Amino acid sequence: MSTLSLPADTSMVSKYHLKKELELNECIGYASKQPELLRLYGQSFSGSMLSGNDEGNGFSNYAIFFLTPENNKVGAYGLHTETKDKTAALVKLMNEKLGKTDYHYRSKEFTNQVWYKDGLYYFFNTNNTIVNMGEKTTTGDLTVISEKSPVFLEWHSSGGGFSYYGDYLKAKKQPEHQGKNFSYRDFIEAEKANDSFFGNTYFDNYVQ
């Protein structure tokens, strides 16, 4: 998937017989468990909590491709890891390939990281509260979004563990910050300096 240049042509939907998983105003998502689509930087992320083929249930890793409304092309893709070993491998790979994040929240249960590189936003979340069939696991969700898909980008960063980053992206668009190197840390420091009601919230659990 890392070789997929976003936005990408929709021909891959028919080429790989992708299954429609969701349809929203912000996107249409097509998912697949095909091993050839579950590769990132040359590394395989196929896997399942069950032995054999578990096609049709929620216990395996999968890829998902999002058709975004700005241009009706594949403007984002995602990788979900249900298995603990592949999630650990994904954590290691992303941090090795992309380096230090500008946005990183961490607690005992969850981590949320964001990188921006070459016109792409990389949103990565892990969750270690999941128990499948009595076995505890750690899941991972990586979503890569082209900056040319702003509607989907705003939607994805509007809730959950990325909502503070969404607030930052909105602030970054303000005239006083455009054309400047305005990082997330700059944003929260400004919120604190302005005695914002949310200042401390933005800073809590933030990994510098």
C-alpha positions as YAML, in Angstrom:
chain: A
units: angstrom
residues:
- id: 1
  name: MET
  ca: [0.00, 0.00, 0.00]
- id: 2
  name: SER
  ca: [2.88, 2.40, 0.66]
- id: 3
  name: THR
  ca: [3.53, 2.44, -3.11]
- id: 4
  name: LEU
  ca: [0.00, 3.70, -3.80]
- id: 5
  name: SER
  ca: [0.15, 7.31, -4.92]
- id: 6
  name: LEU
  ca: [-2.81, 9.33, -3.59]
- id: 7
  name: PRO
  ca: [-5.24, 10.32, -4.98]
- id: 8
  name: ALA
  ca: [-5.36, 7.06, -6.97]
- id: 9
  name: ASP
  ca: [-7.57, 5.89, -9.81]
- id: 10
  name: THR
  ca: [-10.63, 3.86, -8.84]
- id: 11
  name: SER
  ca: [-9.74, 1.00, -11.19]
- id: 12
  name: MET
  ca: [-8.30, -0.95, -8.26]
- id: 13
  name: VAL
  ca: [-11.83, -1.40, -6.88]
- id: 14
  name: SER
  ca: [-12.79, -3.66, -9.78]
- id: 15
  name: LYS
  ca: [-9.29, -5.08, -10.27]
- id: 16
  name: TYR
  ca: [-9.20, -6.53, -6.75]
- id: 17
  name: HIS
  ca: [-12.97, -7.08, -6.43]
- id: 18
  name: LEU
  ca: [-13.07, -4.90, -3.32]
- id: 19
  name: LYS
  ca: [-16.09, -5.16, -1.04]
- id: 20
  name: LYS
  ca: [-18.01, -2.02, -0.10]
- id: 21
  name: GLU
  ca: [-17.91, -1.67, 3.69]
- id: 22
  name: LEU
  ca: [-19.37, 1.78, 4.32]
- id: 23
  name: GLU
  ca: [-20.92, 4.70, 2.52]
- id: 24
  name: LEU
  ca: [-21.04, 8.19, 4.03]
- id: 25
  name: ASN
  ca: [-21.24, 11.71, 2.72]
- id: 26
  name: GLU
  ca: [-17.49, 11.94, 3.33]
- id: 27
  name: CYS
  ca: [-16.42, 8.74, 1.60]
- id: 28
  name: ILE
  ca: [-17.14, 5.24, 0.32]
- id: 29
  name: GLY
  ca: [-14.93, 2.57, 1.87]
- id: 30
  name: TYR
  ca: [-13.89, -0.69, 0.18]
- id: 31
  name: ALA
  ca: [-12.22, -3.39, 2.29]
- id: 32
  name: SER
  ca: [-10.11, -6.44, 1.50]
- id: 33
  name: LYS
  ca: [-8.19, -9.20, 3.30]
- id: 34
  name: GLN
  ca: [-6.19, -10.13, 0.19]
- id: 35
  name: PRO
  ca: [-2.53, -10.63, 1.21]
- id: 36
  name: GLU
  ca: [-1.19, -8.61, -1.72]
- id: 37
  name: LEU
  ca: [-3.08, -5.55, -0.41]
- id: 38
  name: LEU
  ca: [-1.92, -6.08, 3.16]
- id: 39
  name: ARG
  ca: [1.67, -5.05, 2.55]
- id: 40
  name: LEU
  ca: [3.30, -1.85, 3.78]
- id: 41
  name: TYR
  ca: [6.89, -0.89, 2.99]
- id: 42
  name: GLY
  ca: [7.36, -4.45, 1.75]
- id: 43
  name: GLN
  ca: [6.20, -6.02, 5.01]
- id: 44
  name: SER
  ca: [3.19, -8.36, 5.23]
- id: 45
  name: PHE
  ca: [0.40, -7.58, 7.69]
- id: 46
  name: SER
  ca: [-1.90, -10.49, 6.91]
- id: 47
  name: GLY
  ca: [-3.11, -12.26, 10.02]
- id: 48
  name: SER
  ca: [-6.07, -13.59, 11.95]
- id: 49
  name: MET
  ca: [-7.12, -14.40, 15.50]
- id: 50
  name: LEU
  ca: [-8.48, -17.69, 14.12]
- id: 51
  name: SER
  ca: [-6.75, -20.53, 12.37]
- id: 52
  name: GLY
  ca: [-7.56, -20.93, 8.71]
- id: 53
  name: ASN
  ca: [-9.65, -18.52, 6.65]
- id: 54
  name: ASP
  ca: [-11.95, -16.25, 8.65]
- id: 55
  name: GLU
  ca: [-13.32, -14.28, 5.70]
- id: 56
  name: GLY
  ca: [-16.57, -12.67, 6.76]
- id: 57
  name: ASN
  ca: [-15.91, -12.12, 10.45]
- id: 58
  name: GLY
  ca: [-14.16, -9.42, 12.43]
- id: 59
  name: PHE
  ca: [-11.12, -11.29, 13.70]
- id: 60
  name: SER
  ca: [-8.59, -10.68, 10.93]
- id: 61
  name: ASN
  ca: [-6.42, -7.89, 9.62]
- id: 62
  name: TYR
  ca: [-7.65, -6.00, 6.58]
- id: 63
  name: ALA
  ca: [-7.00, -3.08, 4.25]
- id: 64
  name: ILE
  ca: [-9.55, -0.43, 3.36]
- id: 65
  name: PHE
  ca: [-9.56, 2.11, 0.53]
- id: 66
  name: PHE
  ca: [-11.62, 5.31, 0.65]
- id: 67
  name: LEU
  ca: [-13.15, 7.04, -2.35]
- id: 68
  name: THR
  ca: [-13.28, 10.67, -1.30]
- id: 69
  name: PRO
  ca: [-15.86, 13.14, -2.65]
- id: 70
  name: GLU
  ca: [-13.48, 15.88, -3.81]
- id: 71
  name: ASN
  ca: [-12.49, 13.98, -6.95]
- id: 72
  name: ASN
  ca: [-14.14, 10.53, -6.69]
- id: 73
  name: LYS
  ca: [-10.71, 8.93, -6.49]
- id: 74
  name: VAL
  ca: [-9.02, 6.87, -3.80]
- id: 75
  name: GLY
  ca: [-7.96, 9.73, -1.55]
- id: 76
  name: ALA
  ca: [-7.09, 7.64, 1.51]
- id: 77
  name: TYR
  ca: [-6.35, 4.11, 2.59]
- id: 78
  name: GLY
  ca: [-6.24, 2.27, 5.88]
- id: 79
  name: LEU
  ca: [-4.73, -0.80, 7.50]
- id: 80
  name: HIS
  ca: [-6.40, -2.50, 10.47]
- id: 81
  name: THR
  ca: [-4.45, -5.03, 12.52]
- id: 82
  name: GLU
  ca: [-6.45, -7.27, 14.82]
- id: 83
  name: THR
  ca: [-3.54, -9.44, 15.90]
- id: 84
  name: LYS
  ca: [-1.15, -8.35, 18.65]
- id: 85
  name: ASP
  ca: [2.04, -9.38, 16.84]
- id: 86
  name: LYS
  ca: [1.19, -7.50, 13.64]
- id: 87
  name: THR
  ca: [0.13, -4.42, 15.61]
- id: 88
  name: ALA
  ca: [3.50, -4.41, 17.39]
- id: 89
  name: ALA
  ca: [5.24, -4.77, 14.03]
- id: 90
  name: LEU
  ca: [3.19, -1.86, 12.63]
- id: 91
  name: VAL
  ca: [4.09, 0.37, 15.58]
- id: 92
  name: LYS
  ca: [7.77, -0.36, 15.03]
- id: 93
  name: LEU
  ca: [7.57, 0.13, 11.27]
- id: 94
  name: MET
  ca: [5.72, 3.44, 11.35]
- id: 95
  name: ASN
  ca: [8.04, 5.00, 13.91]
- id: 96
  name: GLU
  ca: [11.12, 3.77, 12.06]
- id: 97
  name: LYS
  ca: [9.91, 5.03, 8.67]
- id: 98
  name: LEU
  ca: [8.36, 8.35, 9.72]
- id: 99
  name: GLY
  ca: [10.31, 9.29, 12.84]
- id: 100
  name: LYS
  ca: [9.15, 11.62, 15.58]
- id: 101
  name: THR
  ca: [5.53, 12.72, 15.46]
- id: 102
  name: ASP
  ca: [4.22, 16.23, 15.84]
- id: 103
  name: TYR
  ca: [1.17, 14.81, 17.61]
- id: 104
  name: HIS
  ca: [1.39, 11.89, 20.05]
- id: 105
  name: TYR
  ca: [-1.02, 11.05, 22.85]
- id: 106
  name: ARG
  ca: [-0.57, 8.00, 25.01]
- id: 107
  name: SER
  ca: [-2.40, 6.35, 27.89]
- id: 108
  name: LYS
  ca: [-2.45, 2.84, 29.34]
- id: 109
  name: GLU
  ca: [-5.14, 1.82, 26.87]
- id: 110
  name: PHE
  ca: [-4.57, 3.88, 23.72]
- id: 111
  name: THR
  ca: [-1.98, 5.67, 21.63]
- id: 112
  name: ASN
  ca: [-2.71, 8.24, 18.93]
- id: 113
  name: GLN
  ca: [-0.03, 9.50, 16.58]
- id: 114
  name: VAL
  ca: [-0.03, 11.72, 13.51]
- id: 115
  name: TRP
  ca: [2.70, 12.37, 10.97]
- id: 116
  name: TYR
  ca: [2.62, 14.67, 7.94]
- id: 117
  name: LYS
  ca: [4.95, 13.94, 5.05]
- id: 118
  name: ASP
  ca: [4.98, 14.77, 1.34]
- id: 119
  name: GLY
  ca: [1.33, 15.79, 1.15]
- id: 120
  name: LEU
  ca: [0.05, 12.85, 3.19]
- id: 121
  name: TYR
  ca: [-1.30, 12.68, 6.74]
- id: 122
  name: TYR
  ca: [-0.65, 9.44, 8.63]
- id: 123
  name: PHE
  ca: [-3.11, 8.83, 11.49]
- id: 124
  name: PHE
  ca: [-2.23, 5.86, 13.70]
- id: 125
  name: ASN
  ca: [-4.12, 4.52, 16.70]
- id: 126
  name: THR
  ca: [-3.57, 1.47, 18.92]
- id: 127
  name: ASN
  ca: [-6.02, 0.00, 21.43]
- id: 128
  name: ASN
  ca: [-5.09, -2.66, 24.00]
- id: 129
  name: THR
  ca: [-8.52, -2.99, 25.62]
- id: 130
  name: ILE
  ca: [-9.79, -5.56, 23.08]
- id: 131
  name: VAL
  ca: [-10.59, -9.16, 24.05]
- id: 132
  name: ASN
  ca: [-11.49, -11.60, 21.25]
- id: 133
  name: MET
  ca: [-12.72, -15.07, 22.16]
- id: 134
  name: GLY
  ca: [-11.20, -14.72, 25.62]
- id: 135
  name: GLU
  ca: [-7.81, -13.66, 24.28]
- id: 136
  name: LYS
  ca: [-6.54, -10.15, 24.90]
- id: 137
  name: THR
  ca: [-5.06, -8.41, 21.91]
- id: 138
  name: THR
  ca: [-3.84, -4.99, 20.77]
- id: 139
  name: THR
  ca: [-5.39, -3.60, 17.62]
- id: 140
  name: GLY
  ca: [-3.98, -0.97, 15.31]
- id: 141
  name: ASP
  ca: [-5.56, 1.40, 12.82]
- id: 142
  name: LEU
  ca: [-3.47, 3.32, 10.31]
- id: 143
  name: THR
  ca: [-5.22, 5.76, 7.98]
- id: 144
  name: VAL
  ca: [-3.26, 7.62, 5.31]
- id: 145
  name: ILE
  ca: [-5.02, 10.66, 3.83]
- id: 146
  name: SER
  ca: [-4.04, 12.89, 0.93]
- id: 147
  name: GLU
  ca: [-4.11, 16.60, 1.65]
- id: 148
  name: LYS
  ca: [-6.09, 16.81, -1.59]
- id: 149
  name: SER
  ca: [-9.01, 15.19, 0.25]
- id: 150
  name: PRO
  ca: [-9.80, 17.93, 2.81]
- id: 151
  name: VAL
  ca: [-13.41, 16.86, 3.41]
- id: 152
  name: PHE
  ca: [-12.35, 13.36, 4.44]
- id: 153
  name: LEU
  ca: [-9.39, 14.76, 6.38]
- id: 154
  name: GLU
  ca: [-11.64, 17.05, 8.41]
- id: 155
  name: TRP
  ca: [-14.13, 14.25, 9.05]
- id: 156
  name: HIS
  ca: [-11.45, 11.78, 10.17]
- id: 157
  name: SER
  ca: [-9.83, 14.29, 12.54]
- id: 158
  name: SER
  ca: [-13.09, 15.53, 14.04]
- id: 159
  name: GLY
  ca: [-13.54, 12.91, 16.75]
- id: 160
  name: GLY
  ca: [-11.99, 10.25, 18.94]
- id: 161
  name: GLY
  ca: [-8.32, 10.43, 19.73]
- id: 162
  name: PHE
  ca: [-7.61, 12.81, 16.85]
- id: 163
  name: SER
  ca: [-10.10, 15.58, 17.64]
- id: 164
  name: TYR
  ca: [-7.44, 17.81, 19.22]
- id: 165
  name: TYR
  ca: [-5.37, 17.47, 16.08]
- id: 166
  name: GLY
  ca: [-8.44, 18.43, 14.09]
- id: 167
  name: ASP
  ca: [-8.69, 21.59, 16.18]
- id: 168
  name: TYR
  ca: [-5.04, 22.26, 15.39]
- id: 169
  name: LEU
  ca: [-5.62, 21.85, 11.64]
- id: 170
  name: LYS
  ca: [-8.44, 24.38, 11.82]
- id: 171
  name: ALA
  ca: [-6.23, 26.82, 13.74]
- id: 172
  name: LYS
  ca: [-3.44, 26.30, 11.22]
- id: 173
  name: LYS
  ca: [-5.71, 27.67, 8.48]
- id: 174
  name: GLN
  ca: [-6.09, 31.00, 10.24]
- id: 175
  name: PRO
  ca: [-4.41, 33.89, 8.38]
- id: 176
  name: GLU
  ca: [-1.93, 34.59, 11.18]
- id: 177
  name: HIS
  ca: [-0.53, 31.05, 10.94]
- id: 178
  name: GLN
  ca: [-0.49, 30.47, 7.19]
- id: 179
  name: GLY
  ca: [2.94, 30.26, 5.63]
- id: 180
  name: LYS
  ca: [4.54, 29.67, 9.03]
- id: 181
  name: ASN
  ca: [6.01, 26.60, 10.69]
- id: 182
  name: PHE
  ca: [3.11, 26.28, 13.14]
- id: 183
  name: SER
  ca: [3.39, 22.92, 14.91]
- id: 184
  name: TYR
  ca: [0.92, 21.20, 17.21]
- id: 185
  name: ARG
  ca: [3.13, 22.11, 20.14]
- id: 186
  name: ASP
  ca: [3.00, 25.76, 19.02]
- id: 187
  name: PHE
  ca: [-0.79, 25.42, 18.99]
- id: 188
  name: ILE
  ca: [-1.10, 24.08, 22.54]
- id: 189
  name: GLU
  ca: [1.40, 26.61, 23.87]
- id: 190
  name: ALA
  ca: [-0.71, 29.36, 22.28]
- id: 191
  name: GLU
  ca: [-3.85, 27.88, 23.86]
- id: 192
  name: LYS
  ca: [-2.17, 27.87, 27.26]
- id: 193
  name: ALA
  ca: [-0.90, 31.42, 26.82]
- id: 194
  name: ASN
  ca: [-4.42, 32.58, 25.92]
- id: 195
  name: ASP
  ca: [-5.75, 30.87, 29.03]
- id: 196
  name: SER
  ca: [-8.02, 28.76, 26.82]
- id: 197
  name: PHE
  ca: [-10.57, 26.60, 28.58]
- id: 198
  name: PHE
  ca: [-9.16, 23.68, 26.62]
- id: 199
  name: GLY
  ca: [-5.49, 24.54, 27.12]
- id: 200
  name: ASN
  ca: [-4.71, 21.92, 29.73]
- id: 201
  name: THR
  ca: [-6.86, 19.34, 27.97]
- id: 202
  name: TYR
  ca: [-4.85, 19.70, 24.78]
- id: 203
  name: PHE
  ca: [-1.67, 19.19, 26.79]
- id: 204
  name: ASP
  ca: [-2.75, 16.25, 29.01]
- id: 205
  name: ASN
  ca: [-1.07, 12.97, 27.98]
- id: 206
  name: TYR
  ca: [0.74, 14.71, 25.14]
- id: 207
  name: VAL
  ca: [4.14, 13.08, 24.53]
- id: 208
  name: GLN
  ca: [6.75, 15.70, 23.70]
...
